Amino acid sequence: MLILLRHGRTSANAAGLLQGRLDLPLDEVGAAQVRDVATAIGPVDHVITSSLLRSRETAAAFSTAYTIDDRWIELDYGTYDGRPLGDVAPELWAQWRTDRAFALPDGESMAHLDQRVRSAAADALELARSETVVVVSHVTPIKAAIAWALDGDILMSWRCFLEQAAVCRIGLGPNGPILRTFNEVLWTR
């Protein structure tokens, strides 16, 4: 089974900021979330994580060695990293939600993120043929992996909500990936 886990909450999440590549730690709530999730999931065979601190702290909750794979790193929001969502002008939002090649200034396009996540998801699912694999990542790469599993377009990710420290499970069927669960919340509020 391939388990995708969004990192726990950070102060930027709590403040409604675009976090992107900011390298922030979990806040107290986030640390409690990931303890609950790791306990609920139980023992796993392999953990893969992005290199950002919030993901590595989440991965560490599993008390097993983890592998860093930056194909799972968050979308680069460029000059908008650390800024409130409301700072993105309506016309930029409209273009971002409809144009895969669009990137915020100095940022990354959804098309580029989709390309790197699809290869990472395929590699992780292959490993999950015989092991329980947890991938700790971020909201946008996890939504991209869900689009991949459903053989959908990356732009469908704009129509999904994924809670902090939420779990999504992808199994392997005879014809490829199968989405088993989406946005499971295993922590207490």
Residue pairs with C-beta under 8 A, 6 or more apart in sequence:
1 128
1 132
1 133
1 169
1 170
1 171
1 180
2 121
2 124
2 125
2 128
2 133
2 135
2 169
2 170
2 171
2 172
2 177
3 41
3 44
3 132
3 133
3 134
3 135
3 167
3 168
3 169
4 134
4 135
4 137
4 142
4 145
4 146
4 167
4 168
4 169
4 170
5 37
5 41
5 58
5 134
5 135
5 136
5 137
5 165
5 166
5 167
6 136
6 137
6 138
6 139
6 142
6 162
6 163
6 164
6 165
6 166
7 26
7 30
7 34
7 52
7 54
7 55
7 57
7 58
7 136
7 137
7 138
7 164
7 165
8 26
8 29
8 30
8 31
8 32
8 33
8 34
8 37
8 54
8 57
8 58
8 164
8 165
9 26
9 27
9 29
9 30
9 33
9 164
9 165
10 19
10 24
10 25
10 26
10 27
10 30
10 54
11 24
11 27
12 19
12 22
12 24
12 82
13 19
13 27
13 30
13 164
14 27
14 29
15 84
16 84
16 85
17 82
17 83
17 84
17 85
18 77
18 80
18 81
18 82
18 83
18 84
18 85
18 88
19 54
19 74
19 77
19 81
19 82
19 138
20 74
20 75
20 76
20 77
20 78
20 80
20 81
20 82
20 107
21 52
21 73
21 74
21 76
21 77
21 81
22 81
22 82
23 52
23 53
23 54
24 53
24 54
25 53
25 54
25 57
26 33
26 34
26 54
26 57
26 58
30 54
30 57
30 58
30 164
30 165
31 57
32 187
33 164
33 165
33 187
34 57
34 58
34 61
34 165
34 187
35 61
36 165
36 186
36 187
36 188
37 61
37 165
37 167
37 186
37 187
38 61
38 62
38 63
40 186
40 187
41 62
41 134
41 167
41 186
43 132
44 62
44 64
44 131
44 132
44 133
44 134
45 131
45 132
45 133
46 64
46 67
46 127
46 131
46 132
46 133
46 134
47 59
47 62
47 64
47 65
47 66
47 67
47 133
47 134
47 135
47 136
48 59
48 66
48 67
48 68
48 69
48 72
48 124
48 133
48 134
48 135
48 136
49 55
49 56
49 58
49 59
49 66
49 67
49 68
49 69
49 72
49 135
49 136
49 137
50 56
50 68
50 69
50 70
50 72
50 73
50 74
50 136
50 137
50 138
50 141
51 68
51 70
51 73
52 73
52 74
52 138
55 72
55 136
55 137
55 138
56 66
56 68
56 136
58 136
58 165
59 66
59 134
59 136
60 66
62 134
66 136
69 120
71 116
71 117
71 119
71 120
71 141
72 117
72 120
72 135
72 136
72 137
72 138
72 141
73 137
73 138
73 141
74 137
74 138
74 139
74 140
74 141
75 107
75 108
75 110
75 113
75 138
75 140
75 141
76 103
76 106
76 107
76 108
77 83
77 104
77 107
78 103
78 104
78 105
78 106
78 107
78 108
79 104
79 105
79 106
79 107
80 87
80 88
80 104
80 105
80 107
88 96
88 104
92 104
95 102
96 102
96 104
96 110
97 155
97 158
98 155
100 109
100 110
100 111
100 114
100 153
100 154
100 155
101 109
101 111
102 109
102 110
103 109
103 112
110 140
110 144
110 154
110 155
110 157
111 154
113 140
113 141
113 144
113 154
114 144
114 147
114 148
114 154
117 141
117 144
117 145
117 148
118 144
118 145
118 148
120 135
120 141
120 145
121 144
121 145
121 148
121 149
121 170
121 177
122 148
124 133
124 135
125 170
125 172
125 177
127 133
128 170
128 172
129 172
135 145
137 145
139 162
140 157
142 162
142 168
143 157
143 160
143 162
144 154
144 157
145 168
145 170
146 152
146 157
146 160
146 168
146 179
146 182
147 153
147 154
147 156
147 157
148 177
149 170
149 177
149 178
149 179
150 156
150 179
151 176
160 182
160 183
161 183
162 168
162 182
162 183
163 183
163 185
165 185
165 186
165 187
166 183
166 184
166 185
167 181
167 183
167 184
167 185
167 186
168 179
168 181
168 182
168 183
168 184
169 179
169 180
169 181
169 184
170 177
170 178
170 179
170 180
171 177
171 178
171 180
172 178
